């Protein structure tokens, strides 16, 4: 295995060396100012077949992620020259669908909640198992691949647009419209909305929504779903201040009222 030396941290460029085939290899942006974490995680991800671009501060990460092909970003919270919160906020201004995993301190609950509110798809607490992070990355990429199916002849034949009153969900294009206006949703948010609107009026428990958005192999607590739902409502109310179609049934779950 190739040894990583410091300084500087040298990102991998596998996708630039192998042509179109390498473009299918997931490209992970790893952002953290802890070089020990960068080293261990980068080596593990590359051993798993990923291409990894590493950044030690938020400002360089923002420039790199927006200028290079990136499949998923892993962001630390506390960093110099732009912290993870601000980096996530700016990324969401440019891309609603880029999958993002937040790295937070175990005792910083507010970091976790704020990350979800800003549009993170998932979070993992430090100290963490690198193997767990790899599994979270794979799970989020699988969800993203399903919701972001390319519009080809094969994908077009199986794709569909789900319409419920003023709401339209186009899975192939990862597009959500409300009264014809686009509502920019992350991967997780899109899957949650889809789970609710497939059968309007029926209540979905938090566990059911967790399975729909994360799969049954990932543990996520209830507050994560609550934070995602709050953010989804906020996004819909930006285009329609009267939006009230996602209802909370306290102690039970959520439902979509058509």
N, C-alpha and C positions, 0 to 999 in steps of 0.2 A: 504494500500500500504506500502511496506517495506521501512523504513527510511534508507537513505544512510548516513553513518557517516564518518568523516574525522579526522585525517588521519588514515589508508591509504585508497585509493580507491580500493574497492574489486570487481574485475570483476565477472560477473555471470558465472556459469558453468552448465547451464541448460542442454546443450547437452550431458554432461558426465553422467547425472543422469538418463536419461530416454531411453537410448538405441537407436536403429535404428530409431525410430519414431522422436526423437528429432534432429537427424542429418538433417532432412528436414527443421528445423527451421532456418531462416537466421541468421547468426552470423555477427554482426556489430563490427568492430574495431573503437573505438572512441578515437581520439588522440588530446589532447588539454591541455595546462598547466593552464587553467582557471578552477578551481575546481567547481565554480558555474555553468559553462556551462556543465561540465561533469555530475554534479548531476542532473540538470533539464533534459538534453537530455537523459541520461541513464534511468531515471525513466520513461520518456515518451515512449521511445523505448521498454522497458521491458513491460510496460502496453499494448503496441500494439502487444506483442507476440514475439518480437525479443530477441535473446540472445546478450548481449553486453559485450565486453571486452574493458576496458578503460585503457588508457596510458597517462602519463603526460609529456612525452618527446619522441623525435623521435627515440632515440637509443633503448629504451625498446620496443617501438612499432614495430620497424623493427624485432627484435628478436621474439616478440610475434606473429606477423602476419605471419611470415615465418614458425613458428614452430607449429601453431595451425590452425585448420580449420577456414577460414574467408570467408564470402560471399561478404562483401563490407567494404571499409574503408572510414572514414570521417576524414580528416586531416586538422589541423590548420597550418598556415604558420609559425608564429613566436613562436618557442619553444626552450627550452634549450637542450643541448647535441645532437644536430642534428635538424635543422629546417625542416619545412614541405617540402620545395623544394628538399632538399637533400634526405629526406625520400622517396619522390615520385620517384626521379631518381633511387634510389637503388631498390625500389619495382619493377619498370618497367624493370630493368635488370634481375629480377628473374621471373616476371609474367606480361605478356602483357594483360591478360584478366581480372585481378582482377578489379572490378568496384571501382572507386575512386571519391569521392566528396571533393572538396577543400573548406575550409573556409577562406575567405579573408576579409580584412577591406574594408569598403565601398568606401574609397577614394584611394585605392591602385590598380589602373587599371593594373599596370605592374605585380602585383602578379597574377591577374586573367589570363592575357595573358601568363605569364611564366608557370603557372600551366597547362594550356591547351597545351602548346608546349611540356611540359614534359610528357604529356599523361594522364592528369586528364580527366575524362568523363564529369564532370559537376562541377560547383562552385556555392557557395551561399555566399552572403555578410553579414558581421556582422554590426549592430545587426540584428538577424534574428528571424523569427517565428519558434518555434520548430515544429509546425504543418506543416509548409512549408517544413522543412527539412525532416520530415517523408514522405510527399508525393513525394519529390524528390528521396528519398531512394527507396520507393516502385516502382516508375516509372523506375529507373535504374535497379533494380533487375528483373523487368518484361522483360526489354530489354535483360538483360544478360541471363535470363532463355531461351528465344527464341533462342538466338544465340549460347548457350552452351548446347543444347539438348543432353542428354546422349544417347549413342549409345546402345539402347536396341532394342528388336524386334519391339516394337511399333514405336520408333523414327526412326529406320532404314528404316521402310517401307515408311515413309513420307519424309525422308531427300533426298536432291539432291545436286549435285555438279554443280555449275554454271561455265561454261567455256566460255571465250571470248578471243580468240587468245592465247596469252601466259599466260593469267590470269585464275586461277582456284580458286573458292570460295567453300569450303566445309562447309556448315552451321552446320551440325551435330557435326563436330569436331572443329568448330570455327577456321578454317585453311584457310589461304590465301597463294597461291603459285604464283610466277612469274617466268616463265621458269624453273619450278621445284624447285625453291628456296623459302623457307618460308619467308613471310613478317609478322612480329609479330604486329598485330593490336589490339587496345583496343576494347571494346564493341561498343562504339560510332563510332570509325573509321571503323570498319567492316560494320556497318549498313549504313554508308555514302557511302562506296565503293559499297556495294550491290545496293543501290538506284541508283547509277550512271551507273552501268554496266548492269542492267537488260535490259535497252533499249539503247544501244550505239548510239551515235550521237544525241540523243534528249537532249535538254537543261533542266536542273533542276534548278529552282529558289532556292534562299536561304531558302525561306519559305517552299518549298517542301522538301528540305533536312532536315530542322529542324523537320518537321512532321515525316519524315522517321526515324530519329535518336532519337528523344526525345518524339514524340507523340504530339498531338494537345493540350494537357492539360498543357504543360510546356512552359513558356515563356523563350526564348533564343534569344539574339540579334545576328545580322549578323556577328559581329567580332568573335563570338564563332565558327561559321561554318568556317569562313576564317582561323582561327587558326588551326582547325582540318584538313582542306584540306592541308595546308602548311606542317603539320606534316606527313600526309599520303604520300605526294609527296616525302618528305625527306626519309621516310622509304623505298619506292620503289627504290629510287635512290641509296640506300645502296647496293642493289643487282643488279641494272642496272643503271649506271650513265647516260644513254641516255633516261631514262623513261620520256615521255612527253605526256602521254595519258589522263591525266586529265586537261582539258582546262578551262581557265577562260574567260567568255564572260562578259566584264565589263558592269555593269549596268543591267545585265540579270541574270547570274548565272554560273553554271558549267556544263560540259558535259564530257562523256567518249568517247574518239576517239579510236575505235578498230583498 
